[in-house]
Amino acid sequence: MLCLVLVVGGVAWAALVPDRYVAGSSVPPGAERGAPVVADGAAAARAVEQVERAVQRRDTGPVAGLGADPAAQERLDAVVANARALDVADVDLRYVEETSPVDADGRWRAGVEVTWRFAGYDRDVASTETSVDLVTDEDGTRVVALAPVDGSGPGAGRSPVWLTGPVEVASSPTTLVVQAADTSDGPDAEAYDARAARAVAVVERVLAGWDGRLVIEVPAGETGLDAALGVEPGTYGAIAAVTAAVDGAPAGSPVHVFLNPDVYGQLQAQGAQVVMSHEAVHVATRAPSSGALPLWLLEGFADYVALRDVDLPLSTTAAQVVEQVREDGLPRALPGQAEFATGATHLGATYEAAWVACLVLAERGGEEALVDLYDAVDRGESVTKALRADFGWDEADLTDAWRDRLDSLAG
C-alpha cells in the first residue's frame, strides 16, 4: 500500500508543477525542452505489463516494437518463445522501482518482481526480483534487456536464464534442460539431458521415494551463472555445478541444478556424470533447505550415491585427500563448514574426505542405515543421537574409524 500512495502522490505533484511530466503524456520527462531525461516509471510499468501479457499468451504481439533496437527486440521475442517451449506457468511481472539514474544516453535500470514455474517439473513457484534495462528518449521508453547478465550481482537481483535471451530446451518425462543459446562450446542440451536422465536413475537406486523431477539450467558461462544466482562475480568461477533454490528462498521454492559450462565442459565423461548425479542427490533431498545437516554429511552422502556404482578404484576417487594426508598428516576432525567454502584450498580433498566418512558408515551399518542417518539429522535430530541409533557409534568413534581409513588409504 505504501508504494501505491507514493506513486499516486508523485503523479499528483507532477501535475501541479509547471514544465514537469504529466502522467499519460507520450513525451518522456525533460524531452520537450532538452532538459535531462528522467526515468519514466509509469511507462516502464506499462512495458513490463506488455512483456507479462506476451509471456502469458505465448504471443509476441504485445511486445512488438518494445525493444530498444533489433537485438533487444530479438531478446524479447526469444523470451516469449522460451515461455512457450518451457511451458512457463503462473507468470507475474511487476514493476517495482527505478534502481539507477538515467545516463547521458537515456539508459536506466529498474527492479522487477517476477514469479514463475516450469509446469510439469516445478511444484513450487519461484518469486524473485530481477532487473530490466530501459532507454527513455524522444521515442518513449523501450526495453534494452530483461534480466541482464552483465553487471548483475547483489543489489541487481537474479537473472533467470529463460529471461536473458534465446535458450535451447531438451526434456524427458523426468528431466528438463534450459541452456542459454550463447553458451560456450561444450555439450548441447540433448547431451545434458541424457546425463540428467542417467542421474535420476542413479539416485532412484538409493532414494526410491523420489519423484525424479530434475531441472538443469545452463547459463552463458561463469558470468551467467553468477547472474542467475545473484552473487558477486567470480563466486563460482572454479565450481562445475551448484544446486540452489531458484529464487534463493530457504524453503518453498523450486530447486534446480545450475551448471558452470566453462568448468563442467572440461570434465571427462565419467567425471561429468558423477557431478550431475551428485547434484541430483541434492535436488532429491532438497539440500538447499537442509540447514541442520553438517556439510560433511550433506556433501559426503551426495558423493556416496553418485559414486556407488562407479567402477573406479579408491586410489582414483580418493586421490586428492590421500595426497593431502601424505603431505600434511591425518586431519583431526571431520571437515567443517569453512573447508567447503567455494574459495577454500584443497576443496576437492575436502569433498573426498566427506565421501570417505559416508563410505565408512555404509560399510559399518549398511546403506539403509546411512540413508536413515541422513534423514534423521535432516529432520533436526543430533548427529550423536542418530549415530548411536543406527550405528552404535558417537562422533568420536566415527572420526577414529574415518581417520583409520584415511591412514590405510595413504599407505
C-alpha positions as CSV (number, residue, x, y, z in Angstrom):
1,M,0.0,0.0,0.0
2,L,2.9,2.4,0.7
3,C,4.1,2.1,-2.9
4,L,0.7,2.9,-4.2
5,V,0.5,6.0,-2.1
6,L,3.9,7.2,-3.2
7,V,3.1,6.6,-6.9
8,V,-0.2,8.4,-6.7
9,G,1.3,11.3,-4.7
10,G,4.1,11.6,-7.2
11,V,1.7,11.8,-10.1
12,A,-0.5,14.4,-8.4
13,W,2.6,16.5,-7.5
14,A,3.9,16.4,-11.1
15,A,0.6,17.5,-12.5
16,L,0.7,20.7,-10.4
17,V,4.2,21.8,-11.2
18,P,4.8,23.7,-14.5
19,D,7.2,22.2,-17.1
20,R,7.0,18.8,-15.5
21,Y,5.9,15.5,-17.0
22,V,2.2,14.7,-16.6
23,A,1.2,11.1,-16.3
24,G,-0.2,9.8,-19.6
25,S,1.9,12.1,-21.8
26,S,3.6,10.4,-24.7
27,V,6.6,12.7,-24.3
28,P,9.3,11.5,-21.8
29,P,10.2,13.7,-18.9
30,G,12.5,16.5,-19.9
31,A,12.3,15.8,-23.7
32,E,10.3,18.9,-24.6
33,R,12.9,21.5,-23.5
34,G,16.1,19.4,-24.0
35,A,16.4,19.1,-20.2
36,P,18.0,16.0,-18.7
37,V,15.7,13.0,-19.2
38,V,14.5,11.3,-16.0
39,A,13.2,7.8,-15.5
40,D,9.6,7.3,-16.6
41,G,8.3,4.8,-14.1
42,A,4.8,4.8,-15.5
43,A,6.0,3.9,-19.0
44,A,8.3,1.3,-17.6
45,A,5.4,-0.3,-15.7
46,R,3.4,-0.4,-18.9
47,A,6.3,-2.0,-20.7
48,V,6.6,-4.7,-18.0
49,E,2.9,-5.4,-18.3
50,Q,3.3,-5.8,-22.1
51,V,6.0,-8.4,-21.5
52,E,3.9,-10.2,-18.9
53,R,0.9,-10.3,-21.3
54,A,3.1,-11.7,-24.2
55,V,4.6,-14.4,-22.0
56,Q,1.2,-15.4,-20.6
57,R,-0.4,-15.5,-24.1
58,R,2.7,-17.1,-25.7
59,D,2.3,-14.3,-28.4
60,T,4.9,-11.8,-29.4
61,G,2.3,-9.3,-30.5
62,P,2.2,-7.4,-27.2
63,V,6.0,-6.8,-27.3
64,A,6.2,-5.9,-31.0
65,G,8.3,-2.7,-31.2
66,L,9.0,-2.7,-27.5
67,G,12.7,-3.5,-27.9
68,A,15.1,-0.6,-28.0
69,D,16.9,-1.9,-31.0
70,P,16.8,-5.1,-33.2
71,A,19.0,-7.1,-30.8
72,A,16.8,-6.1,-27.9
73,Q,13.6,-7.0,-29.8
74,E,15.1,-10.4,-30.7
75,R,15.7,-11.0,-27.0
76,L,12.2,-10.0,-26.1
77,D,10.8,-12.3,-28.8
78,A,13.0,-15.1,-27.5
79,V,11.6,-14.8,-24.0
80,V,8.1,-15.4,-25.4
81,A,9.4,-18.4,-27.4
82,N,11.1,-19.7,-24.3
83,A,7.9,-19.5,-22.3
84,R,6.2,-21.5,-25.0
85,A,8.9,-24.1,-25.2
86,L,9.3,-24.5,-21.4
87,D,5.5,-24.2,-20.6
88,V,6.2,-21.4,-18.1
89,A,3.2,-21.1,-15.8
90,D,2.0,-18.8,-13.1
91,V,3.8,-15.9,-14.7
92,D,3.6,-12.5,-13.0
93,L,5.9,-9.5,-13.7
94,R,5.5,-6.3,-11.6
95,Y,7.5,-3.1,-11.9
96,V,9.0,-2.2,-8.5
97,E,11.2,0.9,-8.8
98,E,14.0,2.7,-10.6
99,T,17.3,1.3,-9.4
100,S,19.7,3.6,-11.3
101,P,19.6,7.1,-12.6
102,V,19.2,7.9,-16.3
103,D,22.6,8.2,-18.0
104,A,23.6,10.5,-20.8
105,D,22.2,8.1,-23.4
106,G,18.8,7.9,-21.7
107,R,19.5,4.4,-20.3
108,W,18.5,3.3,-16.8
109,R,17.7,0.2,-14.8
110,A,14.6,-0.8,-12.8
111,G,13.7,-3.6,-10.5
112,V,11.0,-6.0,-11.5
113,E,9.4,-8.7,-9.3
114,V,9.0,-11.9,-11.4
115,T,7.1,-15.1,-10.5
116,W,7.0,-18.3,-12.5
117,R,7.4,-22.1,-12.6
118,F,8.1,-24.7,-15.2
119,A,4.9,-26.7,-15.5
120,G,5.3,-30.4,-15.2
121,Y,8.6,-30.1,-13.3
122,D,8.2,-27.4,-10.6
123,R,5.6,-27.9,-7.9
124,D,6.5,-24.6,-6.2
125,V,6.6,-21.2,-7.7
126,A,9.7,-19.1,-7.8
127,S,9.5,-15.4,-6.9
128,T,12.5,-13.1,-7.2
129,E,13.5,-9.5,-8.1
130,T,15.4,-9.1,-11.3
131,S,16.4,-6.1,-13.3
132,V,15.3,-4.6,-16.6
133,D,17.4,-2.2,-18.6
134,L,15.5,0.5,-20.3
135,V,16.1,3.6,-22.5
136,T,14.0,6.7,-22.4
137,D,14.3,9.3,-25.2
138,E,12.1,11.2,-27.6
139,D,10.6,8.0,-28.9
140,G,9.4,7.0,-25.4
141,T,10.6,4.2,-23.0
142,R,11.7,0.9,-24.5
143,V,13.4,-2.3,-23.2
144,V,17.1,-2.9,-23.7
145,A,17.3,-6.2,-21.8
146,L,15.2,-8.2,-19.4
147,A,17.3,-9.9,-16.6
148,P,20.6,-8.6,-18.0
149,V,23.6,-10.7,-17.2
150,D,26.3,-8.0,-17.3
151,G,26.8,-6.2,-14.1
152,S,24.4,-8.5,-12.2
153,G,25.1,-9.4,-8.6
154,P,23.9,-8.3,-5.1
155,G,21.5,-5.4,-5.5
156,A,20.8,-6.3,-9.1
157,G,18.6,-9.3,-8.2
158,R,18.8,-12.6,-10.1
159,S,18.7,-13.1,-13.9
160,P,16.6,-16.2,-14.6
161,V,18.1,-18.0,-17.6
162,W,14.9,-18.1,-19.6
163,L,14.5,-14.3,-19.3
164,T,18.0,-13.4,-20.5
165,G,17.6,-14.4,-24.2
166,P,17.2,-17.4,-26.5
167,V,17.6,-20.8,-24.9
168,E,17.8,-24.4,-26.1
169,V,15.5,-26.9,-24.4
170,A,15.6,-30.7,-24.0
171,S,13.4,-32.8,-21.9
172,S,12.1,-36.2,-20.8
173,P,9.2,-37.1,-18.5
174,T,11.6,-36.6,-15.5
175,T,14.2,-34.1,-16.8
176,L,14.3,-30.6,-18.2
177,V,17.3,-28.8,-19.5
178,V,17.3,-25.0,-20.1
179,Q,20.5,-23.9,-21.8
180,A,21.4,-20.4,-22.9
181,A,21.8,-20.4,-26.6
182,D,25.1,-18.5,-26.5
183,T,26.7,-21.0,-24.1
184,S,30.4,-21.6,-24.9
185,D,31.4,-24.7,-26.8
186,G,30.5,-27.9,-24.9
187,P,27.7,-30.3,-24.5
188,D,24.4,-29.4,-26.2
189,A,21.0,-29.5,-24.4
190,E,20.4,-33.1,-25.5
191,A,23.7,-34.3,-24.1
192,Y,23.0,-32.5,-20.8
193,D,19.5,-34.1,-20.7
194,A,21.0,-37.6,-21.3
195,R,23.3,-37.2,-18.3
196,A,20.4,-35.8,-16.2
197,A,18.3,-38.9,-17.1
198,R,21.1,-41.2,-16.0
199,A,21.5,-39.2,-12.8
200,V,17.8,-39.7,-12.0
201,A,18.3,-43.5,-12.3
202,V,21.4,-43.4,-10.1
203,V,19.6,-41.5,-7.4
204,E,16.5,-43.6,-7.5
205,R,18.5,-46.8,-6.8
206,V,19.2,-45.4,-3.3
207,L,16.3,-42.9,-2.8
208,A,13.4,-44.9,-4.2
209,G,10.8,-42.4,-2.9
210,W,12.0,-39.5,-5.0
211,D,9.6,-38.4,-7.8
212,G,12.6,-37.9,-10.1
213,R,11.9,-34.3,-11.4
214,L,15.2,-32.8,-12.3
215,V,15.7,-29.4,-13.9
216,I,19.1,-28.4,-15.2
217,E,19.9,-24.7,-16.0
218,V,23.0,-23.9,-18.1
219,P,23.6,-20.1,-18.1
220,A,26.0,-18.5,-20.5
221,G,29.3,-19.2,-18.8
222,E,30.6,-18.2,-15.4
223,T,29.2,-14.6,-15.7
224,G,25.7,-16.0,-16.5
225,L,25.9,-18.4,-13.5
226,D,26.7,-15.6,-11.1
227,A,23.9,-13.5,-12.5
228,A,21.4,-16.4,-12.3
229,L,22.2,-16.9,-8.7
230,G,22.6,-13.2,-7.9
231,V,26.1,-13.5,-6.4
232,E,29.3,-11.5,-6.7
233,P,31.2,-12.0,-10.0
234,G,33.7,-14.9,-9.6
235,T,31.9,-16.6,-6.8
236,Y,31.5,-19.9,-8.6
237,G,34.4,-19.5,-11.0
238,A,36.0,-22.8,-10.1
239,I,32.8,-24.7,-9.5
240,A,31.3,-27.1,-12.0
241,A,27.7,-27.1,-10.7
242,V,25.6,-25.7,-7.9
243,T,22.2,-26.9,-6.6
244,A,20.1,-24.0,-5.4
245,A,16.7,-22.7,-4.8
246,V,15.8,-20.8,-7.9
247,D,14.9,-17.6,-6.1
248,G,17.1,-18.1,-3.1
249,A,14.3,-18.8,-0.6
250,P,15.2,-21.2,2.2
251,A,12.1,-23.3,1.6
252,G,9.0,-23.5,-0.7
253,S,10.9,-22.7,-3.9
254,P,11.9,-24.9,-6.9
255,V,15.3,-26.4,-6.5
256,H,17.4,-26.6,-9.7
257,V,20.9,-27.6,-10.7
258,F,22.9,-24.7,-12.2
259,L,25.9,-25.7,-14.3
260,N,29.0,-23.6,-15.0
261,P,29.7,-24.6,-18.6
262,D,33.2,-23.2,-18.5
263,V,34.2,-25.7,-15.9
264,Y,31.7,-28.5,-16.4
265,G,32.5,-28.7,-20.1
266,Q,36.1,-29.5,-19.3
267,L,35.3,-32.7,-17.4
268,Q,35.7,-36.1,-18.8
269,A,32.5,-38.1,-19.5
270,Q,32.6,-40.1,-16.3
271,G,33.5,-37.1,-14.1
272,A,30.7,-35.1,-15.7
273,Q,28.2,-37.8,-14.9
274,V,29.4,-38.1,-11.3
275,V,28.9,-34.3,-10.9
276,M,25.4,-34.5,-12.4
277,S,24.4,-37.4,-10.2
278,H,25.9,-35.7,-7.1
279,E,23.8,-32.6,-7.8
280,A,20.7,-34.7,-8.5
281,V,21.0,-36.1,-4.9
282,H,20.9,-32.6,-3.6
283,V,17.7,-32.0,-5.6
284,A,16.1,-35.2,-4.4
285,T,16.9,-34.4,-0.7
286,R,16.2,-30.6,-1.2
287,A,19.6,-29.9,0.2
288,P,19.4,-26.1,0.0
289,S,16.9,-26.2,2.8
290,S,18.8,-28.7,4.9
291,G,20.2,-26.3,7.4
292,A,20.5,-28.9,10.2
293,L,22.9,-31.1,8.2
294,P,26.7,-30.8,8.7
295,L,28.3,-30.3,5.3
296,W,30.4,-33.4,5.6
297,L,27.2,-35.5,5.7
298,L,25.4,-33.4,3.1
299,E,28.2,-33.5,0.6
300,G,29.6,-36.9,1.5
301,F,26.2,-38.5,1.1
302,A,25.7,-37.0,-2.3
303,D,29.1,-38.3,-3.4
304,Y,28.3,-41.7,-1.9
305,V,25.2,-42.0,-4.0
306,A,26.9,-40.6,-7.2
307,L,29.9,-42.9,-6.8
308,R,28.1,-46.0,-5.6
309,D,28.1,-47.9,-8.9
310,V,31.1,-46.2,-10.5
311,D,33.8,-48.7,-11.3
312,L,36.9,-46.8,-10.1
313,P,39.5,-47.7,-7.5
314,L,39.7,-45.8,-4.3
315,S,43.2,-44.7,-5.4
316,T,41.4,-42.6,-8.0
317,T,38.2,-41.5,-6.2
318,A,40.1,-40.5,-3.1
319,A,43.3,-39.4,-4.8
320,Q,43.3,-35.8,-3.6
321,V,42.6,-36.5,0.1
322,V,45.2,-39.3,0.1
323,E,47.8,-36.8,-1.3
324,Q,46.8,-34.3,1.4
325,V,47.2,-36.8,4.1
326,R,50.6,-37.8,2.9
327,E,51.7,-34.2,2.8
328,D,50.0,-32.8,5.9
329,G,49.2,-35.8,8.0
330,L,45.8,-37.1,9.2
331,P,43.1,-34.5,9.9
332,R,41.9,-34.3,13.5
333,A,38.2,-33.8,12.7
334,L,35.7,-34.2,10.0
335,P,35.6,-31.3,7.5
336,G,33.8,-28.2,8.8
337,Q,31.9,-25.5,7.0
338,A,34.9,-23.3,6.3
339,E,36.6,-26.1,4.4
340,F,33.7,-26.3,2.0
341,A,33.8,-22.6,1.0
342,T,34.0,-22.2,-2.7
343,G,37.3,-20.4,-2.5
344,A,38.9,-22.8,0.0
345,T,42.1,-24.6,-0.8
346,H,42.1,-28.4,-1.2
347,L,38.3,-28.2,-1.9
348,G,38.4,-31.5,-3.9
349,A,40.2,-33.2,-1.0
350,T,37.5,-31.9,1.4
351,Y,34.7,-33.5,-0.7
352,E,36.6,-36.8,-0.9
353,A,37.2,-36.8,2.9
354,A,33.5,-36.3,3.4
355,W,32.7,-39.2,1.0
356,V,35.1,-41.5,2.8
357,A,33.3,-40.8,6.1
358,C,30.0,-41.8,4.5
359,L,31.6,-44.8,2.9
360,V,32.9,-45.9,6.4
361,L,29.4,-45.5,7.7
362,A,27.8,-47.6,4.9
363,E,30.3,-50.3,5.4
364,R,29.6,-50.5,9.1
365,G,25.8,-50.2,9.2
366,G,24.7,-50.7,5.6
367,E,23.3,-48.3,3.0
368,E,19.8,-48.2,4.6
369,A,21.3,-47.1,7.9
370,L,23.2,-44.3,6.1
371,V,20.0,-43.1,4.5
372,D,18.3,-43.2,7.8
373,L,21.1,-41.2,9.4
374,Y,20.8,-38.5,6.8
375,D,17.1,-38.3,7.1
376,A,17.2,-38.2,10.9
377,V,19.7,-35.4,11.0
378,D,17.9,-33.5,8.3
379,R,14.8,-33.6,10.5
380,G,16.8,-32.0,13.3
381,E,18.0,-34.9,15.3
382,S,21.5,-34.6,16.6
383,V,24.3,-36.4,14.8
384,T,25.3,-38.1,18.0
385,K,21.8,-39.4,18.7
386,A,21.4,-40.6,15.1
387,L,24.8,-42.3,15.0
388,R,24.0,-44.2,18.2
389,A,20.6,-45.3,16.9
390,D,21.8,-46.5,13.5
391,F,25.5,-47.5,14.1
392,G,26.2,-47.8,17.8
393,W,28.8,-45.0,17.5
394,D,29.3,-41.5,18.7
395,E,31.1,-38.8,16.6
396,A,34.4,-39.7,18.2
397,D,34.0,-43.3,17.1
398,L,33.2,-42.2,13.6
399,T,36.1,-39.8,13.5
400,D,38.5,-42.5,14.7
401,A,37.3,-45.0,12.1
402,W,37.4,-42.4,9.4
403,R,41.0,-41.4,10.3
404,D,42.0,-45.1,10.3
405,R,40.5,-45.5,6.8
406,L,42.4,-42.4,5.5
407,D,45.6,-43.7,7.1
408,S,45.1,-47.0,5.4
409,L,44.5,-45.4,2.0
410,A,47.5,-43.2,2.3
411,G,49.7,-46.3,3.0
